[in-house]
Amino acid sequence: MTDAHRFTGGRVFTGHRFVDALLIENGRVVAVGSEEEVARAAPVGCEVENLAGGLVIPGLVDAHLHIAETTRAEHGMPVDGLASHHELVERLRRWAEVHPSGPIVGRGWSVEEFVERQEPTRQVLEAAVSDRPVILYHVSGHAAVVNGPALAAAGYTDRSPDPPGGRLGRGPDGSPNGLVYERALDPIARFSSGAFPSDRDQLGRTLQSMAAFGITSVGTLSTDPEELEVLTSLGISGDLPVRIRAYVRFSRLALVDVRRPLEEETNDLLVVRGTKQYTDGAFGPHTAWLTDPYADRPDTSGDSTASGKEIAQAVRTTLDLGLVPALHAIGDRAVGVAVRALDGIEPAPGAARIEHASLVPPALYPLLDRVRPTLVVQPGFVWSDGWLGERLGPDRARHAYPFRTLLERGHALVGSSDSPFDVLDPWRGLAAAVHRTDPGGRSANPDPTENLTPEQAFQLYTANAGPGLGEADLGSLELGSRADLVVLKAPDLPRAIGWGSSCVRSTWMGGARTFLRA
């Protein structure tokens, strides 16, 4: 017997080119090319996988998501899809009746969905619950609205100053109104982790759902030690259906033994690859750091969440440990700060990362072209941020998510979801990269010159993404690459994008099936 599999009767997209057939054995690609070439290379007893006119692609890589947060989002109070503060109060009342004790934690609200077009305050929450902490996170995760008991438990009083890198919303009298931004969230984070601790079975189910999308590798960002411990347990027991490359939350790096050979203990399923540090916030709560004020909030240009000294120290410490620095930067001013902090690092694939790089005006091109960090982007944001023109004004918004421009300038662009802060489904990201405007006509930047071809879109999640994680043999089906692949019902890439995740027939990691559609 052999564990070899020959894929025939369709087409294979290697991440770089199209061929007719593929042979995998012992977890690697051992032949790729014409039907005749691959058939000659197949050993006796090789299993034949008939594609029936379908397509094989490399396993999809989501280079930036949050495994624990994605799992927790399934268990808290859902506050997305609410049309008004009144609906928020009613949902909170009902949730409190069903969950009569303990803090209430939820996420997903957005000002753009509220008829009031204003953030809710502690007074709104206290109309429903005033006797225990309530923490409801903005959809971006960069802000929250909390009630009085939560403020008190976090140590915030009427006289509390804004903490470094964070901000408290305030009412007309200057007292906290329940809105909490950026690093001011730190004392509140324990409610979320305490209410929904990292659980082995729950994390396992989250990872299995990724395999159903055709995802075979992920970069999990802002990883905490507790999450890493659970993932390690899953990896040692062979229960990880995707490869995980962890980027540890820099503020908790001292609690992680980065010298521990997790890749050996987990058969290369889990590796600590780098660290994550923030430089700014997000567009939704007006905390992304801009060069000029927001068009719809001219009183602010956003927030710097770390000093230049803190960022430089994070980069130095990370490099000294042999790890990869990953800097969160969304606004154009933050992108400039992040790129300068990475200046001097050899521009090799995956050696230094900027997460998001959402607003990149031409003034930043010379700096980016010189330093050349890997840019880990989220195509789904193009659809989700359909209101961005209001935030930035049309002149600036046309420089948001400039994927084609960056690719044409030779930048290493890698795709991801940022789940749970956007939809996990990579097929939505693929569609947004190709079409820019969603089925409802919304787009953060509908400029058609930034549309990608289907091949370019898939490369964000395959051929570009493996090197973006520092591993050239991921995201490819060329000779010697890992046998991580997806079998699709669709006969070509455009139709695969049109059909979405329903076209996934099976997912394979290291030559073994991790998902098979019934």
C-alpha positions in Angstrom: 0.0 0.0 0.0 1.0 3.6 -0.5 -0.4 6.9 0.6 0.1 8.4 -2.9 -2.9 10.1 -4.6 -3.1 11.0 -8.3 -5.5 13.8 -9.2 -6.7 13.5 -12.8 -9.7 14.4 -15.0 -9.7 18.1 -14.5 -7.3 21.0 -14.0 -4.8 22.0 -11.4 -3.9 25.6 -10.5 -0.5 25.4 -8.8 -0.7 28.9 -7.5 1.6 30.0 -10.4 0.2 28.1 -13.5 -2.3 25.6 -14.8 -1.5 22.0 -15.5 -3.5 18.8 -16.1 -2.6 16.5 -13.2 -1.0 16.2 -9.8 0.6 13.4 -7.8 1.2 13.6 -4.0 3.0 11.1 -1.8 4.2 11.2 1.8 2.7 14.7 2.3 4.5 16.3 -0.6 3.9 17.1 -4.3 6.0 14.6 -6.2 4.8 15.2 -9.8 2.9 17.9 -11.5 2.2 18.4 -15.2 0.5 16.6 -18.0 -1.7 13.5 -17.5 0.9 11.3 -19.1 3.8 12.6 -17.0 2.0 12.3 -13.8 0.6 8.8 -14.6 4.2 7.6 -15.4 5.4 8.9 -12.0 2.6 7.2 -10.0 3.6 4.2 -7.9 1.8 0.9 -7.9 -1.2 1.1 -5.6 -1.6 4.8 -6.0 -5.2 6.1 -5.3 -6.8 7.9 -8.2 -8.9 10.9 -7.4 -11.2 11.7 -10.4 -11.8 15.4 -10.5 -14.8 15.0 -12.9 -14.0 18.2 -14.7 -13.3 20.1 -11.4 -10.3 22.0 -10.3 -7.5 21.5 -7.7 -6.0 24.6 -6.0 -3.4 25.0 -3.2 -4.8 25.0 0.3 -6.0 28.5 1.1 -4.0 30.5 3.6 -5.6 33.1 5.9 -2.6 35.0 7.1 -4.3 37.2 9.7 -7.2 36.1 12.0 -7.8 35.5 15.7 -8.6 31.9 16.6 -9.6 32.5 20.2 -11.6 35.6 19.4 -13.4 33.9 16.6 -14.4 31.1 19.0 -15.5 33.6 21.7 -17.6 35.5 19.2 -19.8 32.4 18.9 -20.7 32.4 22.5 -21.3 36.0 23.6 -24.3 38.2 23.1 -24.7 39.1 19.4 -25.1 42.8 18.8 -24.7 42.9 15.1 -27.7 43.7 12.8 -29.3 46.1 15.3 -31.0 49.1 13.7 -31.3 51.4 16.7 -30.4 52.0 20.4 -33.9 50.9 21.3 -33.3 47.5 19.6 -30.0 47.2 21.5 -31.8 47.8 24.8 -34.5 45.2 24.1 -32.0 42.6 23.0 -29.9 43.3 26.1 -32.9 42.9 28.4 -33.9 39.6 26.8 -30.3 38.3 27.0 -30.1 39.3 30.7 -33.3 37.4 31.5 -31.9 34.2 29.9 -28.4 34.8 31.5 -29.3 36.1 34.9 -25.8 36.1 36.4 -22.2 37.1 35.5 -20.9 39.8 33.2 -22.6 40.2 29.8 -20.1 40.3 26.9 -21.0 40.8 23.2 -19.6 42.2 20.0 -20.6 43.4 16.6 -22.4 46.8 16.9 -21.8 49.5 14.3 -22.8 53.1 14.2 -23.5 52.8 10.5 -26.4 50.4 11.3 -28.0 52.6 14.0 -30.8 55.0 12.9 -29.4 57.5 15.4 -26.0 57.4 13.7 -24.4 57.8 17.1 -22.5 55.5 19.5 -24.6 54.0 22.3 -23.5 55.2 25.8 -23.5 53.7 29.3 -27.0 55.3 29.8 -28.4 53.2 27.0 -27.0 50.0 28.5 -28.1 50.9 32.0 -31.7 51.2 30.7 -31.5 47.4 30.5 -28.8 46.3 32.9 -27.3 48.3 35.7 -26.5 45.8 38.4 -23.6 43.9 36.7 -20.9 44.6 34.1 -22.0 44.8 30.5 -19.3 45.1 27.8 -20.4 45.3 24.1 -17.5 45.6 21.6 -17.7 47.5 18.4 -17.5 45.3 15.3 -13.8 46.3 14.8 -12.8 45.3 18.4 -11.1 48.6 18.8 -13.8 50.2 20.9 -16.6 49.1 23.3 -19.5 50.6 25.2 -19.8 49.5 28.8 -22.0 50.3 31.7 -21.2 51.8 35.1 -20.4 48.5 36.9 -17.9 47.6 34.1 -16.3 51.0 34.4 -16.0 50.6 38.1 -14.6 47.1 37.9 -12.0 48.3 35.5 -11.0 51.0 38.0 -12.3 54.0 35.9 -13.8 56.9 37.9 -15.1 60.3 37.0 -11.6 61.6 37.5 -9.7 59.0 35.5 -7.4 60.4 32.9 -7.0 58.8 29.5 -4.4 56.0 29.6 -1.4 56.1 27.3 -2.5 54.8 23.9 -6.2 54.8 24.8 -9.1 57.0 25.4 -12.3 57.2 27.4 -15.4 58.7 25.8 -16.8 61.6 28.0 -20.1 63.3 28.5 -20.7 67.1 28.6 -19.5 67.2 32.2 -16.3 65.4 31.4 -17.2 62.1 33.1 -16.8 58.8 31.3 -19.9 58.1 29.1 -19.1 54.3 28.8 -17.3 54.5 25.4 -13.8 53.0 25.7 -11.2 53.1 23.0 -8.0 51.2 22.2 -5.6 50.6 25.1 -8.2 51.9 27.5 -9.9 48.5 26.8 -7.0 46.5 28.4 -8.5 46.5 32.0 -11.8 45.3 30.5 -10.4 42.5 28.4 -10.5 40.1 31.3 -14.2 40.0 31.2 -14.2 38.5 27.7 -11.4 36.0 28.4 -13.0 35.1 31.8 -16.5 34.6 30.4 -15.3 32.5 27.4 -11.9 31.0 28.3 -9.9 29.2 25.6 -11.5 25.7 25.5 -10.0 22.8 23.6 -13.2 21.5 22.1 -14.5 24.9 21.1 -11.3 25.9 19.5 -11.2 22.6 17.7 -14.7 23.2 16.2 -13.6 26.7 15.0 -10.6 25.2 13.3 -12.7 22.4 11.7 -15.0 25.1 10.2 -11.9 26.6 8.6 -11.1 23.3 6.8 -14.6 23.4 5.4 -13.8 26.6 3.6 -10.6 25.1 2.1 -8.3 26.8 4.5 -5.2 24.7 5.4 -2.9 27.3 7.1 -3.5 30.4 9.2 -1.6 33.1 10.9 -3.3 33.8 14.2 -2.5 37.3 15.5 -2.3 38.7 19.1 -2.1 35.2 20.4 -2.2 35.0 24.2 -0.3 32.4 26.3 -3.5 30.6 27.3 -4.6 30.3 23.7 -1.2 29.0 22.7 -1.3 26.3 25.4 -4.6 24.9 24.1 -3.4 25.0 20.5 -0.3 23.2 21.6 -2.4 20.5 23.2 -4.4 20.1 20.0 -1.2 19.9 17.9 0.5 17.3 20.1 -2.5 15.0 19.9 -2.7 15.5 16.1 -6.1 17.2 16.3 -5.2 20.4 14.3 -7.0 20.4 10.9 -5.1 23.5 9.8 -1.4 24.6 10.2 -1.1 27.4 12.6 1.6 30.1 12.7 1.2 32.2 15.8 2.1 35.8 16.3 2.1 36.4 20.0 0.7 39.6 21.6 3.8 41.6 22.2 2.7 42.8 25.6 2.5 39.2 26.8 5.6 37.8 25.1 7.4 37.4 28.4 4.9 34.7 29.3 5.7 32.5 26.3 8.8 30.2 26.0 9.7 31.1 22.4 12.6 28.6 22.6 10.2 25.6 23.0 10.3 23.6 19.7 6.6 23.5 19.1 7.1 22.6 15.5 8.8 19.4 16.6 6.2 18.6 19.2 3.3 19.1 16.9 4.8 17.7 13.7 5.0 21.2 12.2 1.3 21.9 12.8 2.0 24.8 15.2 4.9 27.3 15.1 5.4 30.6 17.0 6.4 32.8 14.1 6.4 36.3 15.4 4.8 39.1 17.5 2.0 41.6 17.0 2.1 45.2 18.0 -0.4 48.0 17.4 0.3 51.4 16.1 -3.3 52.7 15.7 -6.9 51.6 15.7 -9.6 51.2 13.1 -11.7 53.4 10.7 -15.1 52.4 12.3 -14.5 54.1 15.7 -12.4 56.9 14.2 -9.2 55.5 15.8 -7.2 54.7 12.7 -4.4 57.3 12.7 -4.6 59.7 9.8 -2.3 62.5 8.5 -5.3 64.8 8.3 -8.6 64.9 10.3 -11.5 62.7 9.4 -14.0 64.2 7.0 -17.0 63.3 9.2 -15.2 64.1 12.5 -12.8 67.1 11.8 -12.1 67.2 15.6 -9.9 64.1 15.4 -7.3 62.4 13.2 -7.5 59.1 15.1 -5.2 57.7 17.7 -1.6 56.6 18.0 -1.8 53.5 20.3 2.0 53.2 21.0 4.9 55.6 21.2 7.7 55.5 18.7 9.9 54.2 21.4 7.5 51.4 22.3 7.2 50.3 18.6 11.0 50.4 18.1 11.5 48.3 21.3 8.9 45.8 20.1 10.7 45.4 16.8 14.1 45.1 18.3 13.1 42.5 20.9 11.2 40.5 18.3 14.1 40.4 15.9 16.6 39.5 18.7 14.4 36.5 19.5 14.6 35.4 15.9 10.9 36.2 15.4 9.0 38.3 12.8 7.5 41.7 13.8 4.0 42.3 12.6 2.8 45.8 13.0 -0.9 46.8 12.9 -1.3 50.0 10.8 -4.6 51.1 9.2 -4.4 54.9 8.8 -1.9 56.5 6.4 0.0 58.1 9.3 0.2 54.8 11.1 1.4 53.0 8.0 4.2 55.5 7.6 5.2 55.1 11.2 5.1 51.3 10.9 7.2 51.2 7.7 9.8 53.4 9.2 10.0 51.2 12.3 10.8 48.2 9.9 13.4 50.1 7.9 16.6 48.2 7.8 15.2 44.7 7.9 16.1 42.7 4.9 13.1 42.8 2.6 12.7 39.0 2.3 9.2 37.4 2.1 7.7 37.2 5.5 10.6 38.8 7.3 8.6 41.8 8.5 4.8 42.4 8.2 2.4 45.3 8.2 -1.1 44.2 9.0 -3.9 45.9 7.0 -2.0 48.9 5.3 -5.6 50.1 4.5 -4.9 53.7 3.5 -1.8 54.1 1.2 -1.7 57.4 -0.6 1.0 58.0 -3.2 3.1 60.0 -0.7 3.9 56.7 1.0 5.0 54.9 -2.2 8.7 55.9 -2.0 9.0 54.7 1.6 7.1 51.5 0.9 9.1 50.8 -2.2 12.4 51.1 -0.3 11.5 49.1 2.8 9.2 46.5 1.2 7.5 44.7 4.2 5.0 42.0 3.5 1.6 43.7 3.4 -1.2 41.5 4.9 -4.5 42.9 3.6 -8.2 42.0 4.0 -10.1 42.2 0.7 -13.4 41.6 2.5 -12.9 45.1 4.1 -13.6 46.6 0.7 -17.2 45.4 1.1 -17.6 45.7 4.8 -16.3 49.3 4.9 -18.8 50.6 2.3 -19.2 53.7 4.5 -15.5 54.7 4.2 -16.1 57.5 1.8 -18.0 59.3 4.5 -15.1 58.9 7.0 -12.3 60.0 4.7 -14.0 62.0 1.9 -13.8 60.8 -1.8 -10.3 62.1 -2.5 -8.7 60.0 0.3 -11.0 57.0 -0.1 -9.7 56.4 -3.6 -6.4 55.4 -1.9 -8.0 52.8 0.4 -7.2 49.2 -0.3 -5.2 49.8 -3.4 -4.4 46.2 -4.1 -3.7 46.3 -7.8 -1.5 49.4 -7.5 0.6 47.7 -4.8 0.9 44.5 -6.7 2.0 46.4 -9.8 4.6 48.1 -7.8 6.0 44.7 -6.8 4.8 44.5 -3.2 4.3 41.2 -1.5 0.5 41.3 -0.9 -1.1 38.5 1.2 -4.8 37.9 1.8 -6.6 37.3 5.1 -10.0 37.8 6.9 -9.2 39.3 10.3 -12.0 37.1 11.7 -14.0 37.7 13.9 -13.7 41.4 13.0 -14.8 40.5 9.5 -16.3 37.4 7.9 -14.1 34.3 8.1 -15.1 33.0 4.6 -12.1 33.5 2.2 -14.4 33.1 -0.8 -16.0 36.4 0.2 -12.6 38.0 0.2 -11.8 36.5 -3.2 -15.0 38.0 -4.6 -14.3 41.4 -3.1 -10.8 41.4 -4.5 -12.1 40.7 -8.0 -15.3 42.8 -8.0 -14.7 45.5 -5.4 -18.4 46.5 -5.3 -20.6 44.1 -3.3 -24.0 42.9 -4.7 -25.7 45.8 -3.0 -23.5 48.4 -4.8 -21.4 49.2 -1.7 -17.6 49.6 -1.6 -15.0 51.4 0.5 -13.2 52.2 -2.8 -15.0 51.1 -6.0 -12.2 52.2 -8.3 -12.3 49.5 -11.0 -8.6 50.0 -11.7 -7.9 48.3 -8.4 -9.8 45.1 -9.4 -7.7 42.0 -9.4 -7.9 39.1 -11.9 -9.1 35.8 -10.5 -5.6 34.5 -10.7 -4.2 37.5 -8.7 -7.0 37.1 -6.1 -6.2 33.4 -5.5 -2.5 34.2 -5.3 -3.2 36.5 -2.3 -4.4 33.4 -0.5 -2.0 30.9 -2.0 1.3 31.6 -3.8 1.8 34.9 -2.0 0.6 33.8 1.3 3.0 30.9 2.0 6.1 33.1 1.6 4.2 35.7 3.6 4.2 33.3 6.5 7.9 32.6 5.9 7.3 29.2 4.2 7.7 29.1 0.4 6.3 25.5 0.3 2.9 26.6 1.5 0.3 28.0 -0.9 1.8 26.2 -3.9 1.4 22.9 -5.7 4.8 22.9 -7.5 7.2 20.1 -7.1 8.3 19.6 -3.5 5.6 21.7 -2.0 3.5 20.5 0.9 0.4 18.4 -0.2 -2.1 21.0 1.1 -4.8 21.4 -1.5 -8.5 21.9 -2.2 -10.6 20.0 -4.7 -13.3 22.2 -6.2 -16.4 21.3 -8.2 -15.9 24.4 -10.3 -14.0 24.0 -13.6 -12.2 27.3 -13.4 -11.3 30.1 -11.1 -13.9 32.7 -12.1 -16.7 30.2 -11.6 -15.2 29.0 -8.3 -15.3 32.6 -7.0 -18.9 32.9 -8.2 -20.0 29.7 -6.5 -18.2 30.5 -3.3 -17.4 28.0 -0.6 -20.2 25.6 -1.8 -17.8 24.6 -4.6 -15.3 23.0 -2.0 -15.5 19.2 -2.4 -12.6 18.3 -0.1 -9.7 19.8 1.7 -6.3 18.1 2.2 -3.5 18.9 4.5 -0.2 17.0 4.3 -1.7 14.5 1.9 -4.6 13.6 4.2 -8.3 14.7 4.0 -9.3 17.2 6.6 -12.8 17.9 5.1 -15.1 16.0 2.7 -18.4 17.4 1.7 -21.2 14.9 2.1 
